[in-house]
């Protein structure tokens, strides 16, 4: 039982040390400003829509090409 309590104490100590280290590191983080955050968010949203449209067009072209090939083979 004593061994169990020692292991439990050590785990609690290491968990508390971990939390202290995380808080210390978070103080050192260079957080973006609101304008930087808004700008990069807009870039991501525009990129997602661009690639979605691009993949839609590629899918439509491939589907049309496959339909054409299958219609030629079927006859």
C-alpha positions in Angstrom: 0.0 0.0 0.0 2.9 2.3 0.8 4.4 1.7 -2.6 1.1 2.5 -4.2 0.8 5.8 -2.4 4.4 6.8 -3.3 3.7 6.1 -7.0 0.5 8.1 -6.7 2.4 11.1 -5.1 5.0 10.9 -7.9 2.4 10.9 -10.6 0.6 13.9 -9.0 3.9 15.7 -8.7 4.8 15.1 -12.3 1.3 16.1 -13.5 1.5 19.4 -11.6 5.0 20.0 -13.0 3.6 19.3 -16.5 0.8 21.8 -15.9 3.3 24.5 -14.6 5.5 23.9 -17.7 2.5 24.2 -20.0 1.4 27.5 -18.4 5.0 28.8 -18.6 5.2 27.9 -22.3 1.9 29.5 -23.1 3.1 32.8 -21.7 6.0 32.6 -24.3 3.6 32.0 -27.2 3.4 34.9 -29.7 -0.3 35.1 -30.2 -1.6 36.8 -33.4 -3.5 40.0 -33.3 -7.1 40.1 -34.3 -6.3 41.6 -37.7 -3.7 38.9 -38.4 -6.2 36.2 -37.3 -8.9 37.7 -39.5 -6.6 37.9 -42.5 -5.3 34.4 -42.3 -8.8 33.0 -41.7 -10.0 34.8 -44.8 -7.1 33.3 -46.8 -8.0 29.8 -45.6 -11.7 30.3 -46.4 -10.9 31.6 -49.9 -8.5 28.7 -50.5 -11.0 26.1 -49.4 -13.6 27.5 -51.8 -11.1 27.8 -54.7 -10.0 24.2 -54.3 -13.6 23.0 -53.9 -14.5 24.7 -57.2 -11.4 23.4 -58.8 -12.1 19.8 -57.8 -15.7 20.2 -58.8 -14.6 21.2 -62.3 -12.0 18.4 -62.5 -14.6 15.9 -61.4 -17.1 17.1 -64.0 -14.6 16.9 -66.7 -13.5 13.4 -65.7 -17.1 12.3 -65.4 -17.9 13.7 -68.8 -14.9 12.0 -70.3 -15.7 8.7 -68.7 -19.4 8.9 -69.8 -18.1 9.6 -73.4 -15.8 6.6 -73.3 -18.4 4.3 -71.9 -21.0 5.4 -74.4 -18.5 4.6 -77.2 -17.6 1.2 -75.8 -21.2 0.2 -75.1 -22.3 0.7 -78.7 
